[in-house]
């Protein structure tokens, strides 16, 4: 079964702390998304998925939702990463669940595609600013 590779997962605590303290954010139901553009020579995105204990109490349910998030992101990331590769940008992204509702795989795919398209629109003004310099 294909997985989200380790190289695309965000795991360094220092980077995660800077993402939550300095990153831009937006809310699109059922996700709160934080992102920061890195000035790396590499293109792509590193992602961390967060399901807070205050919304989903049981660890089994939290892990299930994180698996759904990872899989829906993995299935839809190619189109998103092609935009990042075209603009020579590298992103660190945090995707947090902000509801207690349980979702099916199909619903999660719909929400993930909406979130990724909104993230692309959030990046477009930054592209114009950096391309003018």
C-alpha positions as CSV (number, residue, x, y, z in Angstrom):
1,X,0.0,0.0,0.0
2,X,1.5,3.4,-1.0
3,X,2.2,5.8,1.9
4,X,3.1,9.4,2.3
5,X,6.9,9.3,2.3
6,X,8.9,10.3,5.3
7,X,10.6,13.0,3.2
8,X,7.2,14.7,2.8
9,X,6.3,14.6,6.5
10,X,7.1,17.4,8.8
11,X,8.7,16.1,12.0
12,X,11.3,18.6,13.3
13,X,10.0,20.3,16.4
14,X,11.9,23.6,15.6
15,X,10.2,23.9,12.2
16,X,6.8,23.0,13.6
17,X,7.2,25.7,16.3
18,X,8.1,28.3,13.8
19,X,5.2,27.2,11.6
20,X,2.7,27.8,14.4
21,X,4.3,31.0,15.6
22,X,5.1,32.8,12.3
23,X,3.1,31.0,9.6
24,X,0.1,32.3,7.7
25,X,-3.2,30.7,8.5
26,X,-6.7,30.3,7.1
27,X,-9.8,28.4,8.1
28,X,-11.8,26.3,5.7
29,X,-14.2,23.9,7.3
30,X,-13.3,21.4,8.8
31,X,-9.6,22.4,8.7
32,X,-7.4,25.1,10.1
33,X,-4.4,25.4,7.8
34,X,-1.1,27.0,8.6
35,X,1.7,27.4,6.1
36,X,5.0,29.0,5.7
37,X,7.1,29.5,2.5
38,X,10.7,28.4,2.8
39,X,13.5,29.8,0.9
40,X,15.0,26.4,0.0
41,X,16.6,25.3,-3.2
42,X,14.2,22.3,-3.2
43,X,10.6,22.4,-4.3
44,X,7.7,20.6,-2.7
45,X,5.8,20.5,0.6
46,X,6.3,19.1,4.1
47,X,3.0,18.3,5.9
48,X,2.0,17.6,9.5
49,X,-1.6,16.5,10.4
50,X,-3.1,17.5,13.7
51,X,-6.2,16.1,15.3
52,X,-6.6,17.7,18.8
53,X,-7.6,15.7,21.8
54,X,-10.1,18.3,22.8
55,X,-12.2,17.6,19.6
56,X,-11.7,13.8,19.3
57,X,-11.2,12.2,22.8
58,X,-10.3,8.6,21.8
59,X,-6.9,7.9,20.5
60,X,-8.2,5.2,18.1
61,X,-10.6,7.8,16.5
62,X,-7.8,10.4,16.3
63,X,-5.4,8.0,14.6
64,X,-8.2,6.9,12.2
65,X,-8.9,10.5,11.2
66,X,-5.1,11.2,10.7
67,X,-4.9,8.1,8.4
68,X,-7.8,9.5,6.4
69,X,-6.2,12.9,6.2
70,X,-2.8,11.4,5.1
71,X,-4.4,9.2,2.4
72,X,-6.7,12.0,1.0
73,X,-3.7,14.3,0.8
74,X,-1.5,11.7,-0.8
75,X,-4.1,11.1,-3.5
76,X,-4.4,14.8,-4.3
77,X,-0.9,16.1,-3.8
78,X,0.4,15.6,-7.3
79,X,-1.6,18.5,-8.8
80,X,-0.7,20.7,-5.8
81,X,3.0,19.9,-6.0
82,X,3.1,20.6,-9.7
83,X,2.1,24.2,-8.9
84,X,4.8,24.5,-6.2
85,X,7.4,23.0,-8.6
86,X,6.5,25.5,-11.3
87,X,7.0,28.4,-8.8
88,X,10.1,27.0,-7.2
89,X,8.6,27.2,-3.7
90,X,8.8,24.9,-0.7
91,X,6.1,24.9,1.9
92,X,5.7,23.7,5.4
93,X,2.0,23.0,6.0
94,X,0.0,22.1,9.1
95,X,-3.5,20.7,8.6
96,X,-5.6,20.7,11.8
97,X,-9.1,19.3,12.3
98,X,-11.4,21.8,14.0
99,X,-14.6,19.8,14.5
100,X,-15.9,16.8,16.5
101,X,-17.8,15.5,13.5
102,X,-16.8,12.2,11.9
103,X,-16.3,12.1,8.1
104,X,-16.4,9.4,5.5
105,X,-13.5,9.0,3.0
106,X,-15.5,10.6,0.2
107,X,-16.3,13.6,2.4
108,X,-12.7,14.0,3.5
109,X,-11.6,13.9,-0.2
110,X,-14.0,16.7,-1.1
111,X,-12.8,18.8,1.9
112,X,-9.2,18.2,1.1
113,X,-9.5,19.2,-2.5
114,X,-11.3,22.5,-1.4
115,X,-8.5,23.1,1.1
116,X,-5.7,22.5,-1.4
117,X,-7.3,24.8,-4.0
118,X,-7.7,27.5,-1.4
119,X,-4.1,27.1,-0.4
120,X,-3.1,27.5,-4.1
121,X,-5.1,30.8,-4.2
122,X,-3.4,31.9,-1.0
123,X,0.0,31.4,-2.6
124,X,-0.7,33.3,-5.8
125,X,-0.3,36.8,-4.3
126,X,3.1,35.7,-2.9
127,X,4.2,34.5,-6.4
128,X,3.4,37.9,-7.9
129,X,5.3,39.7,-5.2
130,X,8.4,37.6,-5.5
131,X,8.4,37.6,-9.3
132,X,8.4,41.4,-9.4
133,X,11.7,41.6,-7.4
